[in-house]
Structure formats: structure tokens, C-alpha cells
């Protein structure tokens, strides 16, 4: 078998008159950081590696879970329990021996992000946590790095290129499109679910944005957010204007914790602490607990009477009426104590006498 050569591997790309060997050289010399190695990150990484991006730096603290496999198709059942960034890096080195791939197993936070961004000239946000997205955006502004943004909500995907230098001007960033953290809790893919195909579509769109920036071809998605619906095949763009300044974002970066803490306005009379719930479980085996977590694969530290997502609130009400002893306490739990409190509040509005309580801070800190 003839040994593999770069010119053979990239022949279809260099045959493009608009790209050629000059464009391929730009791709080979590019350094890209991908934050998040799940569905979006895996798709983006594989196509960027196949295109010949010279250096990829992958960041993800998470481990492969069985529920990841349908959309994170570069992992196999044998990878369950392994770190995503390390496992994906090994796969990319195998598929393209002419690139270098590094990885980090650290959770991205305010303390380490500026250093991690130094690993590349282009940053690809493939995370699924809203506060982390604002952290990445603000850090990219401070480091003057273009950010290729991708996000998902059920059947819909969003793509944009933020903070890019185009014609001598810096384009808009995430805070120009959405200035503030949303006040209400927005569930991530683990909580509300997503269709596996939309994940791949958006991840490849992000890779495409990187290649346009690197080669100078085409028109990147600047000062506009592309929204694509996988059920209808409809897409549209929302335009926004660059209005935030670097100084404003620097002040936000210095003052923000980038953590989605439960709302301060929770009624203490409607909540129960982890210690109180543990005591109740210790003393009574018939404790009534309902989980409102969307992700049915999430393991719980105790038995529950039912798992009914907050999005199916009517079913939750009906289950309580039909199956629960309403004279005894009912405990609602979720991952962070936000959705459970929303459910508790709604239930109290319907029936103020109902003895229902939300687990403070959720099972994440149980």
C-alpha cells in the first residue's frame, strides 16, 4: 500500500481554484481551540482535522456517557467513562497523522480560561452551559480572539462568528446579540433533550465558519445569528450591531462569577435542604419525591415516585392528584434547584394548601 502523503489527503481541497495550495497552507498553519468535546465539538473537530488544521487543542472535563453515543458518534461503548477530550484527541491523531492535537481535562472557569485561549488563534464554543458561553465570549474579547459560537435547543441550532477582525473593524460579540444573562433558567441539552442530527449539522457549520476565517473565503456569519430548524429546514438570520466596548466587557469579566445560582427570591417555606431531606429519608421509607429532570439517564441518589419533566407540568399535577398522598409532604427535585422550585411555585399557586417542597440547590450538591 502506498504511504499516505499530505498532498494526497488534501487533493480535493487543493483542486478548488478558490483555495489551492496557498489556501491549504493557511489551513495547515492554523491553530484552533475547541471548548466542549460533545456533539458539537466532536463534529467540528473531526471536520477541521480532516481539513488539515495544523493544531487542534481540545478542552473538556466530562466523561463519555451512554446517553452521549447517539449524537457523539466518534465515541463507542468502549469509551464510556473515559475523558472526552483525551479520547477525541486520540481519534483525531489516528484519522490525520499530519496534524498535532493537544487536550485539557480541566473544567473551563474564570481562573484558567485566558491561559487556555493562548493555545489557538480561533476559538470554537461547543459548550452547552449558558454562563460558560458568556465566560468564553468575554475572554475572547479580552484576548482579541475570534469566537465561533454554536448552541442548540431541542430541534433548533444557532451559529455565529463573534469578535472577528474584518476590514479593520472588530465585529459584534455575544453581548451585542444578548447583553445580559437571562433571568429565567434555560435548560441545557441534558435537561430538555435534543435531536442527534441537529447536533452534527451545527457542529459542521461551526467548522465551516473556521475554514472561512482561516482562508478568507466566503462571508462569515458576522453581526448576525443564523438560526436553523431541523424539523422544517427553515433558517433565518437575526442581525445585531456592535455596541459593547472592550472596557465594558473587561468590567463584566472582573465582576461576574459566571455561575447560574438559584434565584435569591426563593420562598424558604417552600424549600427543603439536603440535610433535611436526608433526615426524612432516614426516618421514613415512604418519602414522596418527584424528579423534574428532563434527562432520564441522570442517576439519582435516592428512589423517586416519578420522573416528570417540568415541560409536562400538567402530567405532574395529574400524577399528584391521582397517585400521591396529599396529606403528606411531597418533595420536588432537579439538578440545581431551579426547575424544582419553578414546579413547586406553580403547584402552590394551584393549591396553596399542598405540602410541597423544592430541594435547595438540587441533587448536584446533595
Secondary structure, DSSP 8 states (H G I E B T S, - for coil): -----HHHHTHHHHTSTTTHHHHHHHHHT-EEEEE--SHHHHHHHHHHHHHT-SEEEEE---B--GGGTTT-TT--GGGTTSBHHHHHHHHHHHH-TTSEEEEE-S---TTTHHHHHTT-SEEEE----HHHHHHHHHHHHHHT-EEEEEEEEBTEEEEEEES-EETTEE---HHHHS-S--SS----HHHH-B-HHHHHHHHHHHHHHHHHHHH--S---BSEEEEEETTTTEEEEEE------HHHHHHHHHH--------TT--GGGEE-HHHHHHHHHH-TT-EEEE--S-TT---SS--SEE--GGGHHHHHHHHHHHS-TTS-EEEE-SSSSHHHHHHHHHHHH-TT--EEEETT-GGG-
